[in-house]
Amino acid sequence: MSPSEAHARADAAAPRVLWLDTPGRPAPRPAVTAPLDVDLLVVGGGFTGLWTALGALEREPGRSVLVVERDRIAEQATGRNGGFCEASLTHGEDNGRDRWPDEYDELERLGLENLAAIEAAVARHGIDCDFRRSGQLSVATRAHEVPGLEPSTDGFLDAPAVRALVDSPTYLAGRLDAEGCAMVDPARLAWGLADAVESLGGRVAEGTSITRLRRRSGAVEATTADGTTIRARRVAMATNAFPGLLRRVSARVVPVYDHVLATEPLTAEQLASVGWEARCGVADSGNLFHYYRLTADDRILWGGYDAVYHFGRGISPEHEQRPATHRVLAEHFYETFPQLADVGFSHRWGGVIDTCTRFCAFFGTARRGRVAYAAGFTGLGVGASRFAAEVMLDLLAGADTERTRLAMVRDKPLPFPPEPLAWTGIQLTRWASARADATGRRNLWLRTLDRLGLGFDS
C-alpha cells in the first residue's frame, strides 16, 4: 500500500477513543458541592486513585473514602491506553536489574503477585472487562534486535516459530511471556473499580478539581475550584501526568503524548490470515516501539512509536489528535500486516502519559506524612497502579512493610531540567533513539544517559 493510501485510511478514522465510544459508558457522577469531612481523600480517579480507594476500604471497612476526579472516570490515560496489564513494576527486566540488582528478584515476584491480585479483584467484584491472561509477545523486526531476545536460551522463537503465533513478514524472531501480561478493556476495568468502591461505601465524585492543599490542625484541608472545602485525615495524590499540588512530584514528571489507531472489526478470513489464536499482546523491540493487540470484537488496536512532548510540559485536548503521527502509524500497520490491506481504521486518538527519568513509578509523602503520592508510571500504569496504591496506603499508615523497605520505593528519579533544556534534551533523545533503531548502535548521547541512569520513554 502506498503511503498516501495509508494516510487516507488514518484520516478517515473517527477522532474518538475506542474504549470510551460505547453506549455502556456510565453517566457522570455528581461533583462535590458541599463541605465534607473524610478519613481518606483520593485526588485523581484513574487506576491509581481507584485502586487506592478500593484497597483502603478492603483494609478497613467502614472508613470514609472520597475519590475526586476533575473530569470523568477513565477519560484520560486510564481509558486511552492499549489495555496491556503487565506484571513488571520496573519497565522490564533490563531496567529493573540495572537500577536495583540486589532486589530485582523480589520486585519480579511482587509484580507477579500484583497481577494475580488484579485478576482476583476482577473476579471478586464481578468486573466485566474482558480480562485475559494471554501474555505478551516480543518481536524483533531488525537483525540487530534478535540478540536481545536471547537466542541461546529456552523460549526463543525463530522466524517460522514466531510467525506461527502471529503472522507478519517483518518478524525475524520473538519471545512469548505467557504469564507476565494480561489484556483488558481498560475503561471497563476503571468503571468496574469505581462501582466496587461505591459498593463498599466509598464515594466517587466527578467534575471536581482540587486547587489547594493545606495542613490544618492534624488534618489536610483541600479546596475545590469552586471554593468547597474537604477536610481529610489522609490524602493520596494520584494525578500522574497532570500538574499536581506537590512541587516535588511535578519536577520529576513530564507529560508525553502517545497515539493509537483501531481497525474495523476483522472478518473471520482476515483474522485467519494473521493467525493470532493465542490473542497475546505484541510489542516490537525498537526504542521507538509499537504495541498492538486484538480487542474482544476482533479489532486490532495499534499504538505507540512516536512519543510526543510539547514544549513547556504542555497538556491540551488539541494534542490528542496528531495527523502526522496517526499517518505514520497507519504506514507501519500495513507494512507489518500487508495481508490486511483491505482493512480500514475506525478510531484514532491520543492520550497523555506521565514519564520520569527512571521509566517507572516513584513514591513519597508530604505534609508530615499526611499526604502520599505515586507518579511516573511511563506507560505501565494499568498493572503497576495497583502496586502503587498499596505502597501509598502503607506510607499513609506509617507501616514498615516489604513494599516500603524496597530501594525502588525509597529512591527518587532525578528531575527533568527547566525549559528550554527539557525540550531540547527530549528532542535529542528521540532523534538518537530513532538512529539507534536504524543502526543498532547507541551514540554518545544515549550512552551518556545510560551511564547517568537517565532516559525518556512512553
N, C-alpha and C positions, 0 to 999 in steps of 0.2 A: 504494500500500500504506500502511496506517495505521502510525503509529509503534509501536503495541502489537504489531502483527503482525511488524514488522521486529525488535523486541526479542525476541519469542518465537523467531524464527529464530536470532538470535545466541545466545540462552541454550541452544538445543538442540544447538549445535555441541560437539564433544568438546574438552575442555580439553587439547589436545595440539599439539605443533609439527608441522606438516605434513612438513617435510623430515626430521625425526627419526623419524617414525611409519612405519617401514619395516622389513621383515624383513632388509633388506640392511645394516642398521646393524652396524658391526664390533663384536666383543666387546671389552670393556675391556682395555687393555694393562696389564701388571704395573706396580706402583709401584716406586720406588727404595727399597730396604730395606737396602742395604749401602753403605759409603763408596765414593766414586768420585773419579777424577781425570780431568778432560776439558779439551780445548782451548777449547771454547765451550759455555757453559750458556745455554740459551734458556728464560726463565721466562714461560710462557703458551703454550698450544697452540692458539690461534686462528690466523686468517690471518696476522697479523703475525709470530708466532713460527714458524709452519711455513714461510713464505717465507724467513725469516731462516736457518733451519736448512738449507733446500734450497739457498739461494744460497751459504751458506758451504761446503757440500760440493761444489757445482759449481765454485766458485772454487778450492778447494784439496782435491782428492780425498785421502782418507786421513786428513783431520782428524777428531779425535774430537769429536762433536757430540751433545749431550743436550738434548732438549726435555722439560720437565716441565709437566704440566697438573694443576691441583688437582682438576679434575672429569673430564669426558670430552671427547675431541676433538669439536668442533662443538656442544657442549652450550649454550654461551652465545651471544653476539652473532653469532659466525661461522655458527651453524646456525639462527638465528632471523630473519634479515633477509629482504628481498624478492628477493635474488639479482640486484640491479642492479649490474653490474660496470662502473663508469664510468671514463672516461679522465681526467676532471677531478681535479686534485690540490688544487684551491683552493675547492671547493664552488661551482663555477660561475664564469662569466666575470666577472660584475659584482664579486663578492667578490675575485677574483684581481686584476683591473685596479685596483680601489680601493686594495688593500694593496701591491701590487708592480707598479706600472705599467711600470717600466723592464725588468722581466724576465718580464712575463706571457707574451709570445710564446714565450719559452724554456720556461716552465712548461707551456704548452699542448702544445708539441712533445714534451716529456718525458713528459707524461701519455699522449699517443697512442702513443709508443714503449713505454711501460709496459704499456698494454692489449694491444698487439701481442705483447709478451714473455709476457704471461699466456697468450694464445691459443697461442703457440708451445710454452710449457711444458706445457700441457694435452695438446697433440698429442705432444710428445716423450716424455712419461711415460705416455701412453695412459690419461689420466684420463677416465673416463666420467661427465661431469657436465652433459650437455646444454648445453654452451657454444655460444651463438648470437650472432653479431654482428648482431642485429636492430634495434639503435638504440633511441632514446627519443623519444617524442612528448610535447611540452609543450603543454598546452591551457589556454585561457582560458575560464572559466565565468562571469565577471562582466565587464561592459562596461569597467570601468576597468583590467582586466588586459590588454586587447587591445593597447594601445600598447607594452607591454613585450615583445611578440612581434615588434616592428619591422615593421609592415605595409608600409612603403615599400621593404623590401629583399627580395632573392631568397630564396625558400624559405618565405615567409609563406603560410599556408593559411587561407583564409576558412572560414566555417562549412560550406558544402557540401563543400569540399575536405577538411577535417579529418574530417568525418563519413563521407566515403568511405573513410577509413582505419579509423576506429573510430567506430561509430555511437552517439552519445549526444545526446539533445535538449538537454543542458546546454552543449554545446560551441559557443562563439562564434568561435573561431579557434584556430590551432595552428602548431607548427613542429616538423619532424622532424629530429633529429640522427641521421642514418643510420650514422655512423662512430664516434661517441664513447661508445657504451654497448653492452654485451653482456648477455644474460640467461644465468643459470647456476643450477644447483641448488647452493646454497652448501654444504650438508652433504656432498654427494658430492665437491665440489671439495676440501674440507678432508680428507676421508678419503683421497682420492687423493694429496694432498700429503704426508700422513703416510706412506702407503705408499712414495712416491717417496723421502722422507728415509731410510726404512729400507733401501730398495733400494741406496742409495749408501753404506750403512754407518753411518748415524746411528741413534740410539736415541730412541724416543718413549715416555715414561712417563706414565701417567695416575694419578689419585688421589695426587698428590704435591704438597704445598703447601710453598713456601719461606717461612719466617718470619723469617729474618735473613740479612743480608749483611755480611761484614767483610773488610777488606783484610788479607791475611796474606802477608808476605814475597814480594812480586812477583806475587801472585795474589789471587783473591777466594774466600773460603770462604762457602758457602751452607749454611744449616742447615734441614732439613725439619721439619715439625710433630712428627715422632716422634723428632727428635734426630739423624738421619742427616746426615753432612756430605758436601758435594760441593765439591771444590776445582776451580776453573776459572781458566784464564788470562784469559779474557774472558767477560763476561756481557751478554746482550741482554735487556732488560726489555720484555715485551710483554703486560702485564696490562690495559692500556686502562682500562675504566671501573672495574675492581675496585681497591680500595686496594692500592697497591704499597708498596715499601720505600724509596722515594725521596720525601722531603717536597717537593722542588722540582717533582715531577710531580703529586702529589696535590692541591696547592693550585690547580693550573690546570685541573683536570678536575672536572666534576660528572656523576653518573650520571642519565640521563634514560630513562624507560621509553616504548617505542614498542609499539603493539599492532596485531595483524593478525587478519584473518579469511581463510579459504579456503572457496570454494564446493565443492559437489559437482561432479564432472565434468560439463561441459556436453554435451548431445547435439549431433549434427550440426546439427539445426534451430535449437537455441538459439544455437550459435556463429555460424551463418549470419545470425541476426538482429542480431548485433553487428558482423559483418564481421571485422576484425582479422586479415586474411590475412598481413600483414607480421609479426605476433606481436611487435611492438615493445613495450617498456615504456612506461607512460604516467605522467605526473605533472602535476597541475594547478598553477596559478600563484599560489596563495594563500600567505600567510605560514605559515598552518596548512594544510599541503598533504597531499593523498592521493597515494600511489603504488600502481600496480597493474599486473599482468601476467598472461599465460597461463602455466600450467605445462605440462610435457610431456604430462600426461594431460588437458589442456583444462579444468582448474580456473581460476578467477580468484582470484589472491591479491590481497587488498585491505587496505592498511595505511596508517599514518601519522595525520595530522591532530592528534591530541590528545597531544602530548608531555608526559609527567607527571614532575615532580620531587617526590621525597619528602623531607621536612624532615630535615636532618642528613646529606645525601648518602646517604639510605637505600637499601640494596640488600637485597632479600629475595625468596625464591621466592613469597611471598604477593602481591607486587606484579605478578606475571606475568599474573594473571587479574584483570581490572577490568571488571565487568559494565557499568558506566556508559559506559565508552569503547567497548567492543565493541558496545553497543546503538546508540550514535551512529554508529559506522562502518556498521552494518547499515542505518540510515536513509539515510545518504548513498549507499550502494551502490544501493539501489532507486530513489533519486532520479536517479542517474546512468544506470542501466540499467533503466528501467521495463519493458522488454520481457522481462526475466528475473525477473518476479515469481514464477514457479513454481520458481525455483532456490533451494535451501537452502544452508546453510553446514555444512561437515563438521568444520572445525577452528577453534579460536580460541586465541591465545597472546599473550605479550608477551615483550619482551627489553630488556636494558639497553644503552644507547649511551653512549659517552664523548664529551661535548661540551665544547668550550672556547670562549673568548670571541672567537676569530677564525674559527671554523667549520671549521677544517681542521687536519691533524696538525702537531704540533711535535716537535722533536728535541733531543737533547743528550747529554752524557756526565756521568759522576760517577766517584768513586773514582779520581781521577787518570787518567781516560781508559780505565779497565779495564771500565767499565760504560757501555753506551749504552741509550737509551730512545727510544720513539716513542709518542705518545698523542694523544688529542683529535680523532679522525677525524670525529666529528659526522655519522655516517651514511654516510660514503664509504669505509669500510674494506675493502669487498670488492675494489676495484681499487687504491686508494691504499696498501693494506697492503704490496703487493709493492715499491712505490717506497720506502716507509718502511724495509723490510728492507734494501734496497740502501744507503740512507743510513746505517743503523746499522752495517752491515758496513764501509762506508767510514770511519766515525768510529772504530770499534774498531781499524781498521788504521792510523789516523793518516794517511789518504790525502787528498791535495789533489785533489779531483775536481770535475767540472762540478756534481755534486749538492751537495757540501759548500760550494761557493762561493756557493750561492744565498742571497739575503737571507731567503727563506722558511725555509730550513734554519737559518740563524743566529739569526733573530728568535725571540722567545718571546711568547706571548699574555699579557695581563695576567691575574693570578689572580682567582678569584672571592673575594668577601669572606666572612668567617666568618658563621655563623648568629647572629641571625636575618636578617641583611641579605641573605644569598644567597637564602633562601626568599622574602623579601619582594620583592626585585628580580626574581626569576624569575616570580613570580606576576603582578607588574605588567606585565612584558614580555609574558607570554602574553595577558593581558587587552587590552593595547594592540595586539598583533598581530591579535587577533580583530576588534577595532574597525576596524583598518586594512583588513582583508579586506572588511568590510561597507561601509565608506565610501569606500575608495580614498585615504584621507588618513592620513599618519603624524603622530601627535600629538607634543607637545613631548617626551615621554619617549623615544619612538623616534628622533626627530630628534637628541636629545642623545646617545643611544647611537651613532647613526650618526657623529656628529662625533668621538666618542671612539674609534671603531673597535671597539666592544664589541657583544656580542649573545648570544643564547641560541637554540639551534635543535636539531633532531633529525635 
